[in-house]
Amino acid sequence: MHIHLARWIVTPGRPPLENGGVVTFGGKIVAVDRAAVLRSHYHGTVTDHGEAVICPALVNAHCHLELSPLDYGLKPTVNSPGSFVRWVNRLIALRQEIREDQWSSAIEDAVFQLIDNGVGVLGDVGNTERVPLFVERTESLWPFLGIFFQEIIAPSEKNSTQLPPQFYDSYPEPQRLSVNAAPAFTRALSAHAPYTVAPSHIIALNRWNLDRGLPFSIHLAESRDETEFLENGSGPLRELMEEKGHWPPDWSIPGKSPVKYLEMLGCLHSHSLCVHCVHVNSEDIELIALRNANVCLCPRSNRFIGVGKAPVAAMHRAGINLALGTDSLASNRRLSIFSEMAELARIAPEMPPDAILNAATIGGARALGVESQTGSLEPGKNALFLAVQGKCRSEQEVLEFLVNQAHRGSVNTELLEG
């Protein structure tokens, strides 16, 4: 049994607890209470973290580790029509220049960056096997609970009403998430975006995941270009797809917003993980809320690419479950959910700090389907949490500290496993 004590204990759904602690045993949380109570009821190894704040490990619900070799290879794009496509073109060109020996070391550096920034739960997306192979090689050191989404790009229907059989053959049944504290990485499938995956394939990918109790992830409403393409069949995205030979001649332009299109396909539901959702209107937000779908916000990536700001406050008011992601080092300078929290506070100052912290913890866990195991400090959940060094004098100050100050490099964040 291990007793972790700190000046503050912070967990979603409860006011910050001063002079408290967390008791763990066998990799699980046993109790969370005031230090005096825990000392009188439990006996074991005691670690006093002093003025630190203990909080749940952070959840990065959307990351592309396989793009890590592109770190600093791309420059931020000014917010303007076509900015997304310009970024995509540069990404494609630079990705072709990466040498084989650069992949593994860049992914490893990115993993350590995530750990250093307090991430313990990860939703990673990739369309190659580089990250799964990396996980296999470093299984004993792999620190994350979460999901690897194998991303599918399949723009043509090919007269098929279901995903081609070779997809099923390539991806074996996912293993169940670990029931103990050991990290586990589950395999899932994801559709890249509404404009790069034919409707029948989106439906099939969605069903494949639902049949296995897994979330269905898709980039949605990320840019103006995407909205223009789905509503009118025109714009920079169509030009890009025609140039790359990906124009899908065998399906009709839906004439709907990305959110309404996903709803039309029956793929907007409580297991949907809609990533970005920058260009959504009030009707879209109402529909996402009605279907209890999850939205993963990537505010710093959106700013980098120049696609705009998501209407975060409106989503929060609608009761949508929000998560946070960093996206990749091709669209971000730092894989830090602390930095994403600070950016969210900047672009949505009306959002209370506890709501922003929820998005970085329990909201992300809920979006990835691991809420029963992590995301909050509760008995029975995995003993995976942080000790963030800082001196805070009040409940409000400790929340403001985690959201607005903990992203600074001088803050010492330790990822703890009980």
C-alpha positions as CSV (number, residue, x, y, z in Angstrom):
1,M,0.0,0.0,0.0
2,H,1.2,3.5,-0.9
3,I,0.0,6.8,0.5
4,H,0.7,9.9,-1.7
5,L,0.2,13.2,0.1
6,A,0.1,16.7,-1.3
7,R,-1.1,20.2,-0.5
8,W,-3.9,19.9,-3.1
9,I,-5.8,16.9,-4.6
10,V,-7.7,17.9,-7.7
11,T,-10.1,15.6,-9.6
12,P,-13.1,16.2,-11.9
13,G,-16.5,16.5,-10.2
14,R,-15.2,17.6,-6.8
15,P,-13.9,20.8,-5.3
16,P,-10.1,20.8,-4.8
17,L,-9.1,19.0,-1.5
18,E,-6.5,20.8,0.6
19,N,-4.0,18.7,2.6
20,G,-5.2,15.5,1.1
21,G,-3.8,12.3,-0.3
22,V,-4.4,9.2,-2.5
23,V,-4.0,5.7,-1.3
24,T,-3.0,3.0,-3.9
25,F,-2.6,-0.8,-3.7
26,G,-1.9,-3.2,-6.5
27,G,-2.0,-0.5,-9.1
28,K,-5.5,0.7,-8.1
29,I,-6.7,3.7,-6.2
30,V,-8.1,2.6,-2.8
31,A,-9.0,5.9,-1.2
32,V,-8.9,9.7,-1.7
33,D,-9.4,11.9,1.4
34,R,-7.7,14.3,3.8
35,A,-4.2,13.4,4.9
36,A,-5.2,13.1,8.5
37,V,-8.0,10.6,7.7
38,L,-5.8,8.5,5.5
39,R,-2.9,8.3,8.0
40,S,-5.4,7.0,10.6
41,H,-7.0,4.4,8.4
42,Y,-4.2,3.1,6.2
43,H,-0.6,2.0,6.7
44,G,2.1,1.7,4.1
45,T,4.8,3.6,2.3
46,V,4.2,7.3,2.5
47,T,5.4,9.8,-0.1
48,D,4.8,13.5,0.8
49,H,4.8,15.6,-2.4
50,G,4.8,18.8,-0.4
51,E,3.2,21.8,-2.1
52,A,2.4,19.8,-5.2
53,V,-1.0,19.4,-6.8
54,I,-2.0,15.7,-7.4
55,C,-4.4,15.3,-10.3
56,P,-5.3,12.6,-12.8
57,A,-2.9,11.9,-15.6
58,L,-3.8,14.0,-18.7
59,V,-5.5,12.5,-21.7
60,N,-4.3,13.4,-25.2
61,A,-7.3,12.1,-27.2
62,H,-5.9,12.9,-30.6
63,C,-2.2,12.6,-31.6
64,H,-0.3,11.6,-34.7
65,L,3.0,10.2,-33.4
66,E,4.0,8.9,-36.8
67,L,4.3,12.5,-38.0
68,S,6.9,13.3,-35.3
69,P,9.9,13.4,-37.8
70,L,8.2,16.5,-39.3
71,D,8.9,18.5,-36.1
72,Y,9.8,22.1,-37.1
73,G,9.6,21.1,-40.8
74,L,6.4,23.0,-41.4
75,K,5.7,26.7,-40.5
76,P,2.4,28.1,-39.2
77,T,-0.1,29.1,-41.8
78,V,-2.1,32.3,-41.8
79,N,-5.8,31.9,-41.3
80,S,-7.3,32.2,-44.8
81,P,-9.3,30.2,-47.4
82,G,-7.1,27.4,-48.7
83,S,-4.7,27.5,-45.7
84,F,-5.5,23.9,-44.8
85,V,-4.8,22.6,-48.3
86,R,-1.5,24.6,-48.4
87,W,-0.5,22.9,-45.1
88,V,-1.5,19.4,-46.5
89,N,0.6,19.9,-49.6
90,R,3.7,20.9,-47.6
91,L,3.1,17.9,-45.2
92,I,2.9,15.4,-48.1
93,A,6.0,16.8,-49.7
94,L,8.1,16.7,-46.5
95,R,6.9,13.3,-45.5
96,Q,8.4,11.8,-48.6
97,E,11.8,13.2,-47.6
98,I,12.0,11.4,-44.3
99,R,14.7,8.8,-44.1
100,E,13.9,5.4,-42.8
101,D,16.3,5.8,-39.8
102,Q,14.5,9.0,-38.7
103,W,11.2,7.5,-37.8
104,S,11.8,5.5,-34.7
105,S,14.0,8.0,-32.9
106,A,11.5,10.8,-33.6
107,I,8.6,8.8,-32.3
108,E,10.6,7.9,-29.2
109,D,11.4,11.6,-28.6
110,A,7.8,12.4,-28.9
111,V,6.8,9.7,-26.4
112,F,9.1,11.2,-23.8
113,Q,7.8,14.6,-24.6
114,L,4.2,13.4,-23.8
115,I,5.4,11.8,-20.6
116,D,7.3,14.9,-19.5
117,N,4.1,16.9,-20.0
118,G,1.9,14.6,-17.9
119,V,0.1,12.5,-20.5
120,G,-0.8,9.0,-19.3
121,V,-3.7,8.2,-21.7
122,L,-3.3,8.5,-25.5
123,G,-5.5,8.3,-28.6
124,D,-3.0,8.0,-31.4
125,V,-3.8,8.0,-35.1
126,G,-1.7,6.7,-37.9
127,N,-2.0,5.2,-41.4
128,T,1.2,3.1,-41.2
129,E,2.3,0.4,-38.8
130,R,5.2,2.5,-37.4
131,V,3.7,3.3,-34.0
132,P,2.3,-0.2,-33.4
133,L,5.7,-1.7,-34.2
134,F,7.4,0.8,-31.9
135,V,5.0,-0.2,-29.1
136,E,5.8,-3.9,-29.7
137,R,9.6,-3.2,-29.5
138,T,9.3,-1.1,-26.3
139,E,6.3,-2.8,-24.7
140,S,7.9,-2.9,-21.2
141,L,8.6,0.8,-21.4
142,W,5.3,1.9,-23.1
143,P,3.6,4.1,-20.5
144,F,0.2,4.8,-22.1
145,L,-3.3,3.5,-21.7
146,G,-5.4,4.2,-24.7
147,I,-6.1,3.4,-28.3
148,F,-4.2,3.3,-31.6
149,F,-6.6,4.3,-34.4
150,Q,-5.5,2.7,-37.7
151,E,-6.6,5.5,-40.1
152,I,-8.2,4.5,-43.4
153,I,-8.3,6.6,-46.5
154,A,-10.6,5.1,-49.1
155,P,-12.3,7.7,-51.2
156,S,-13.9,5.4,-53.8
157,E,-17.0,3.3,-53.3
158,K,-15.9,0.6,-55.9
159,N,-19.6,-0.5,-56.0
160,S,-19.1,-1.9,-52.5
161,T,-21.6,-1.6,-49.6
162,Q,-19.1,-2.5,-47.0
163,L,-15.4,-2.2,-46.2
164,P,-13.3,-4.4,-48.5
165,P,-12.6,-7.8,-46.8
166,Q,-8.8,-7.2,-46.8
167,F,-9.3,-4.5,-44.2
168,Y,-10.9,-7.0,-41.8
169,D,-8.2,-9.6,-42.6
170,S,-5.4,-7.0,-41.8
171,Y,-6.7,-6.0,-38.4
172,P,-7.2,-8.8,-35.9
173,E,-9.7,-8.6,-33.1
174,P,-8.5,-6.0,-30.5
175,Q,-7.4,-7.2,-27.1
176,R,-9.4,-6.1,-24.2
177,L,-8.1,-3.2,-22.2
178,S,-6.1,-4.3,-19.2
179,V,-8.1,-4.8,-16.0
180,N,-5.0,-4.0,-13.9
181,A,-2.8,-1.0,-13.8
182,A,-0.5,-2.0,-16.6
183,P,-0.9,0.2,-19.6
184,A,-2.7,-1.3,-22.6
185,F,-3.0,0.0,-26.1
186,T,-6.0,-1.2,-28.0
187,R,-6.3,-1.3,-31.8
188,A,-9.2,0.4,-33.6
189,L,-10.1,1.6,-37.0
190,S,-10.8,5.2,-38.0
191,A,-12.0,7.1,-41.0
192,H,-9.7,9.9,-41.9
193,A,-12.3,12.5,-42.9
194,P,-15.7,12.7,-44.7
195,Y,-14.0,13.8,-47.9
196,T,-11.3,11.1,-48.1
197,V,-13.5,8.1,-47.2
198,A,-16.4,6.9,-49.2
199,P,-19.8,6.8,-47.4
200,S,-20.1,3.1,-47.4
201,H,-16.6,2.7,-45.9
202,I,-17.4,5.3,-43.2
203,I,-20.5,3.3,-42.3
204,A,-18.5,0.0,-42.3
205,L,-15.7,1.4,-40.2
206,N,-18.2,2.9,-37.7
207,R,-19.9,-0.5,-37.4
208,W,-16.6,-2.4,-37.0
209,N,-15.7,-0.3,-34.0
210,L,-19.2,-0.3,-32.5
211,D,-19.3,-4.1,-32.7
212,R,-16.2,-4.2,-30.6
213,G,-17.1,-1.5,-28.1
214,L,-14.6,1.0,-29.5
215,P,-14.9,4.7,-30.2
216,F,-15.2,5.8,-33.8
217,S,-12.8,8.6,-34.6
218,I,-12.9,11.0,-37.6
219,H,-11.5,14.4,-38.5
220,L,-14.6,16.6,-38.8
221,A,-15.3,20.2,-39.8
222,E,-11.6,21.1,-39.5
223,S,-11.5,23.7,-42.3
224,R,-13.6,25.9,-44.4
225,D,-12.3,23.9,-47.4
226,E,-13.9,20.8,-46.0
227,T,-17.3,22.5,-45.6
228,E,-17.1,24.0,-49.1
229,F,-16.3,20.7,-50.6
230,L,-19.1,18.7,-48.8
231,E,-21.7,21.4,-49.4
232,N,-20.9,22.5,-52.9
233,G,-18.3,20.0,-54.3
234,S,-15.9,22.8,-55.0
235,G,-12.9,24.6,-53.6
236,P,-9.3,23.9,-52.8
237,L,-10.0,20.4,-51.4
238,R,-11.5,19.2,-54.7
239,E,-8.6,20.6,-56.6
240,L,-6.2,18.8,-54.2
241,M,-8.0,15.5,-54.5
242,E,-8.1,15.7,-58.3
243,E,-4.4,16.5,-58.4
244,K,-3.6,13.5,-56.2
245,G,-5.9,11.2,-58.1
246,H,-8.2,10.8,-55.1
247,W,-11.3,12.4,-56.5
248,P,-14.2,10.0,-55.9
249,P,-16.3,10.0,-59.1
250,D,-18.6,7.3,-57.8
251,W,-20.4,9.2,-55.0
252,S,-22.5,12.3,-54.9
253,I,-21.7,15.5,-53.1
254,P,-23.9,15.4,-50.0
255,G,-24.8,19.1,-50.0
256,K,-24.6,19.1,-46.2
257,S,-22.3,20.4,-43.5
258,P,-19.8,17.8,-42.3
259,V,-21.7,17.2,-39.1
260,K,-25.0,16.8,-40.8
261,Y,-23.4,14.4,-43.3
262,L,-22.1,12.2,-40.6
263,E,-25.5,12.2,-39.0
264,M,-27.1,11.2,-42.4
265,L,-24.7,8.2,-42.5
266,G,-25.8,7.1,-39.0
267,C,-22.3,7.7,-37.6
268,L,-23.0,10.5,-35.1
269,H,-23.6,8.9,-31.7
270,S,-22.2,8.5,-28.2
271,H,-19.2,6.6,-29.4
272,S,-18.3,9.1,-32.1
273,L,-15.0,11.0,-31.5
274,C,-15.3,14.1,-33.7
275,V,-11.9,15.7,-34.0
276,H,-11.5,19.5,-34.4
277,C,-15.1,20.7,-35.2
278,V,-13.9,24.2,-35.9
279,H,-16.4,25.1,-38.6
280,V,-19.7,24.2,-37.0
281,N,-22.8,26.3,-36.6
282,S,-25.5,26.4,-34.0
283,E,-27.5,23.6,-35.8
284,D,-24.4,21.4,-35.9
285,I,-23.7,22.0,-32.2
286,E,-27.3,21.2,-31.3
287,L,-27.1,17.9,-33.4
288,I,-23.8,16.9,-31.8
289,A,-25.3,17.5,-28.3
290,L,-28.5,15.6,-29.2
291,R,-26.5,12.5,-30.3
292,N,-24.2,12.7,-27.2
293,A,-21.2,12.7,-29.5
294,N,-17.7,13.6,-28.2
295,V,-15.7,16.5,-29.6
296,C,-11.9,16.5,-29.4
297,L,-10.5,20.1,-29.6
298,C,-7.0,20.8,-30.9
299,P,-6.8,24.5,-30.4
300,R,-3.0,25.0,-30.9
301,S,-3.0,22.8,-34.0
302,N,-5.9,24.8,-35.5
303,R,-4.0,28.0,-34.9
304,F,-0.9,26.6,-36.4
305,I,-2.6,25.5,-39.6
306,G,-4.7,28.6,-39.8
307,V,-8.2,27.1,-39.9
308,G,-9.7,29.2,-37.1
309,K,-11.1,28.8,-33.6
310,A,-13.8,26.2,-32.6
311,P,-16.9,27.7,-30.9
312,V,-15.8,26.1,-27.6
313,A,-18.1,28.1,-25.3
314,A,-21.2,27.2,-27.3
315,M,-20.2,23.6,-27.2
316,H,-19.7,23.7,-23.5
317,R,-23.1,25.4,-23.0
318,A,-24.7,22.7,-25.1
319,G,-23.4,20.0,-22.7
320,I,-21.1,18.3,-25.3
321,N,-18.4,16.1,-23.8
322,L,-15.1,17.8,-24.7
323,A,-11.7,16.3,-25.0
324,L,-8.3,17.8,-25.9
325,G,-5.6,16.7,-28.3
326,T,-2.3,18.0,-29.6
327,D,-2.5,16.7,-33.1
328,S,1.0,16.2,-34.4
329,L,4.4,17.8,-34.4
330,A,3.6,18.7,-38.0
331,S,1.0,21.2,-36.7
332,N,2.2,21.9,-33.2
333,R,5.4,22.8,-31.5
334,R,4.8,20.9,-28.3
335,L,2.8,17.8,-27.4
336,S,1.5,19.3,-24.2
337,I,-2.1,19.1,-23.0
338,F,-1.2,21.7,-20.4
339,S,-0.4,24.0,-23.3
340,E,-3.7,23.1,-25.0
341,M,-5.6,24.0,-21.7
342,A,-3.9,27.4,-21.6
343,E,-4.8,28.0,-25.3
344,L,-8.4,26.9,-24.6
345,A,-8.6,29.4,-21.8
346,R,-7.2,32.1,-24.1
347,I,-9.7,31.6,-26.9
348,A,-12.7,30.9,-24.6
349,P,-12.2,33.0,-21.5
350,E,-15.8,32.4,-20.4
351,M,-15.0,28.7,-19.9
352,P,-14.5,28.0,-16.2
353,P,-11.1,26.4,-15.4
354,D,-12.7,23.2,-14.0
355,A,-14.5,22.6,-17.3
356,I,-11.1,23.0,-19.1
357,L,-9.4,20.6,-16.7
358,N,-12.3,18.2,-17.3
359,A,-11.7,18.2,-21.0
360,A,-8.0,17.3,-20.3
361,T,-8.9,14.4,-18.0
362,I,-12.3,12.8,-17.6
363,G,-13.6,14.2,-20.9
364,G,-10.8,12.6,-22.9
365,A,-11.1,9.4,-21.0
366,R,-14.9,9.3,-21.8
367,A,-14.2,10.0,-25.5
368,L,-11.7,7.1,-25.7
369,G,-14.0,4.8,-23.8
370,V,-11.7,4.3,-20.8
371,E,-13.6,6.4,-18.3
372,S,-14.1,3.4,-16.0
373,Q,-10.3,3.0,-15.7
374,T,-8.9,6.5,-15.6
375,G,-9.6,10.3,-15.9
376,S,-10.4,10.9,-12.3
377,L,-9.1,10.0,-8.8
378,E,-11.7,7.5,-7.6
379,P,-11.4,4.2,-5.7
380,G,-11.2,1.3,-8.2
381,K,-9.6,3.3,-11.0
382,N,-6.0,2.9,-12.2
383,A,-3.4,4.5,-10.0
384,L,-2.1,6.8,-12.7
385,F,-1.9,10.4,-11.7
386,L,0.4,13.5,-11.6
387,A,2.2,15.5,-9.0
388,V,2.5,19.0,-10.3
389,Q,4.8,21.3,-8.3
390,G,3.3,24.7,-7.5
391,K,2.3,26.9,-4.6
392,C,-1.4,27.6,-4.5
393,R,-3.4,29.2,-1.7
394,S,-7.0,28.6,-2.6
395,E,-9.3,26.3,-4.5
396,Q,-9.7,28.8,-7.3
397,E,-6.0,29.5,-7.5
398,V,-5.1,25.8,-7.8
399,L,-7.5,25.3,-10.8
400,E,-6.1,28.5,-12.5
401,F,-2.6,27.2,-11.9
402,L,-3.2,23.9,-13.6
403,V,-5.0,25.5,-16.6
404,N,-2.9,28.6,-17.1
405,Q,0.5,28.1,-15.6
406,A,1.4,24.4,-15.5
407,H,2.4,24.5,-19.2
408,R,5.4,26.6,-18.4
409,G,8.7,24.8,-18.7
410,S,9.7,25.6,-15.1
411,V,6.9,23.5,-13.7
412,N,8.0,20.1,-12.5
413,T,5.4,17.4,-13.5
414,E,5.9,13.8,-12.4
415,L,3.8,11.0,-13.8
416,L,3.1,8.6,-10.9
417,E,2.0,5.0,-11.0
418,G,0.8,3.7,-7.7
